[in-house]
Amino acid sequence: MATPDFILALRKKIGSDPLWLSGVTAVVVRDDQVLLAKRADNGKWTAVTGIIDPGEQPADAAAREVLEETGIVAVPERLAMVHVTDPVVYDNGDQTQYLDLVFRFAWQSGVPSPDDGENTAAEWFALDDLPPMSDDMCKRIAAAVSNEQAAQYVFSPPSPGGA
């Protein structure tokens, strides 16, 4: 599913104005490999990402997105990172920004396949041979595959003299 119905309903009310959303990134690991999907909209390789539906638990949302987008069954192991994405402006002018929860997942079963039309490919990549990706996506993956058990978070201290 490309855009959830609840967002389409909100967009009817607010137009293209900025919309703050909760999102998830699922970094699925199998041995020394990570699952990546090639996005249909921009051709970039990423870990699986998605929007949390109202009332949905974040880890459940991430597992749902992995299954919908790649056909892979995976289980969450830990929350790896909490951060805010840069603002996004879509081709249609819609503006959004995400509070993103990055989870490390363990592969359980399935063969990668771009199942829902949001991606043109889904493949396993060796952690030491990843395709080109944004710095932000590389940070999400690094947080998830690290041995650190505590979640990382991004902290931007207030500027001097700021409110």
N, C-alpha and C positions, 0 to 999 in steps of 0.2 A: 504494500500500500504506500503510495507516494506521500500524500498529505492527509493526516488524520481528519476525520469529519469534524471533531471539536475545534480544530484550527480553522477549517473552512468556515464554520459558523462564526467564530470570532472575527475572521477577516471580513465577513459581511458587515460587521458592526464597526470595525476600526479601520477598514481599508488596508493600506500598506504601511501604516504607522508601526513603529518599533513594537515588537512583541517579545516578552521575556518568557522563555520556555525551559523546562527541565529536560535534559537529554542524557543519553547513556552512550558509552563507548565500550564495546565488548572485545577484549583482546583474548582470542582463543588460542591456547597453546597446546601443541601435541609434540612431545619430546623436545627437540631443538628447533621446532617450526612454529610459525604463527600464521593464522588464517587471515587473508586479506581479500577484499572485494574491490573490483574496479568499477567505479561509479559511472552510471550511464549518462549523467548530466554534464560531467566535466572530464571524464576519462582518467581521474586520479585514483591511485591505489590507496585504500584506507583500511583500518580495522573496521569492524561493523559498528555503525552508529545508528541512533534512532531517537525518537521522541517518546517520553513516558506519557502514557495515557492517564487521564484523571483517575485517581484512586489506585493506580497500578503500583506495585512495589518496584523500585528501580532494578533490582537484580532480575525480577521476572520479566521486566520490559527488555532488558538486554538479552536474556535467553530467547524471548519471543523474536526479537529482531534477528538474532543469529539464525534461528530456524527458518524464518520467513525469507531472509535475504540469501542464505547460502545452503539451506537444507541440512545443516549440521546441528546435531544435538550436543549441547555443551552444558556444563554445570558451573555455577560461580564458585570461585575459591576465595576471593577476597576483594574488597574495595581497595583500589591501588592509588587513586588520585581524585581530587576534587578541584575543579577550576572553572573559570568563566572564559568562554570563547571570545574571540574578537567578534564585533558586530558583523552580520552577514546581510548582504543585499542580494536577493535572488533576481533572476532575469526579468520576472514580472514586476519588480519594484518592491516586493514585500521585504520588510526589514525585520530582523530577529537577532537575538543573542541568547546563548544557552548557558545555564548552569549545568556543567557536564560532569557526570560521575563515571569514572573509568574503572571497569572491573576486569580482573584476571579470571578467565574461564578455562576449564579443562575440557578437552575434546572427549566425547563419549562415543559417538557413532556418526556415520554418514560420510558421504563423499561430496566435496564442495561442488555446488552448482548454483548459478545465479537464478534463483527461483522466482523472484517477484517482479522482475522488470526494472528494479532500481539500479541493478548492476549488470554489466556485460560479461563479467568473469568473476570467479571465486576460486582461489588457489592457496595452497600451502607454500610458504616461503621459509627458507632457512633464515634463522635470526641473524646470521652473519652475511646474508646476501639478499637484503631487502631491496625492492624497487625504489626509485625516487619517490619521496613523500614530503609533505610539508614539515617544517620544524616542529610545529605543534603536534602533528600526528606521531612523529618520532618520539617526542617527549611522553606521549600517552603510552606508547608501546614500551618504552624503556621503563616507565614506572611500573607497568604491569608485569614485566618479565624480571624485574629486579628481585633480589632475595629479601628486600625490606618488607616487613610484615605490616608496619603502620602505613596508612594512606598518606600520600604526599598532598600538600595543598599549596596553592599559590597565594602568597601574601604580598600585597602592595601597600607598604606603610604610607600613611597620610603625608602629603608634602608639607614642609615647614610653613606655618602661617595659614594653612588650609583649615577649613571648617570640619 
